[in-house]
Amino acid sequence: MQPAPGPFDASLTAEIIFFFVAGALVVVFALPWAIRAAVKSKNYIPLIVMGSGLICSLLEPMLDLLGHLHWARNLLPAFTNFGITVPALIPLCYVAFLGLEAYFCYFVIRNGARRSHFIMLLGVGIITDALMETIGINLGVYLYYGTQPFEFLKFPYWWGFINGGSFVTIGAILAFAVPRLHGASKLLLLLVAPFGMMVAYFGVGWVHILAHNSALPTWVRWIAAAVMMVMMVGWMCILHQLVGRKDDESAPAWNLWRLFAYSRFGFSKASRQRLWERMLDDAGPQARATLARDPEDPAQAVVGPTPPARTNTPEMV
C-alpha cells in the first residue's frame, strides 16, 4: 500500500461548492419527486434506490484506500473506517450517483436497451463522474496520489470507467429484480447499490486494483488499467445479454445526446414525452406497437418476467 500524502486543508467555500456539485443539489430536487411517486402512485422504488445509495456510501473509505484518494483534513466529517475519515458531503453524493444516476440507467434498460445503449450509459456515467470529480479535485477538496493511469486535469479516467460501470450494473439489476419483487420483498432492493457497485469494482475492477496496490512497474500498472477499462465495456455487453433488447426486437432510438437531454434537460414531462415520441418515430414502425407509450409508467416496461401491460393510465416514473 502506498502511503498517503501529508495533510492539507480546503477552503470552506470550496467545501460548500463541492457539497452541492457532488450531489446535494440533485438530491434536493429529486427527493420531492420520489416522495410524490410513493404517495400518489405507491411507487416506492425511487425512495428505496435513494436509500440504497445512502447505504452504499459506507463503502467509500475502502475504495479511497484501494484507489489512493486523500481528503483535505478540515472537511466536516461523516464517519471513519479503514483509518480514513469520510467527509459529510459523501453520503448525498452516493444518493445522487449510486442512487439516482443508477435509477436512470434502470429507466433506460426497462424500456428496452440495445448493446450500444448499455455502452452509451457507461459513457454518460464516465462523463458525469469526470465532470463532478474534476471540479472537486481542482477546488482542492481531495486529490489522487501515486501512479494514476489515464489522468487528465488531475482526474484519473480509470475511475470513470469503474464508477460508470457501477451505475449501469445497478440499473441492470433493478431492471431484472423490480418486476419480480412484490410487497415488502422490494425492501431487498436496499442492497442493490452496494451489491452492484462491488460487482463492478471486484468483478471487473480487480485487474487494476491488484496492480494499483502492488510494487509492479508503472508500465504494467498502465496496462492493467487499460485491460480493466476494456473489460468494463465487455461487462456492458454481458449485461445487455441478460436484460437488453435483442437485435430482432424494437428499442428506442437513444443516442448519447438524447440520454443527456432526457435526464439532465427534460425539465417537464411534456418535453420528455416529445423526445420519447421522436425516438419511437426513429426506431421504426414496430416501435409504437411494442414499446411503452409512456416510458415513465413502470407498468409499461418491456423488461420483466411477463409481457408488458399496455395501459393509457400514466403513473409516476
Secondary structure, DSSP 8 states (H G I E B T S, - for coil): -----------HHHHHHHHIIIIIHHHHHHHHHHHHHHHHH---HHHHHHHHHHHHGGGHHHHHHHHTEEE-TTS-EEEEETTEEEETTHHHHHIIIIIIIHHHHHHHHHT---HHHHHHHHHHHHHHHHHHHHHHHHTTSEEE-S--SSEETTEEHHHHHHHHHHHHHHHHHHHHHGGG--GGGGGGGGGHHHHHHHIIIIIITHHHHHHHTS---HHHHHHHHHHHHHHHHHHHHHHHHHHS--TTS------HHHHHIIIII--SHHHHHHHHHHHHHHH-TTHHHHS-SSTT-GGG-S-SSS-----S-----
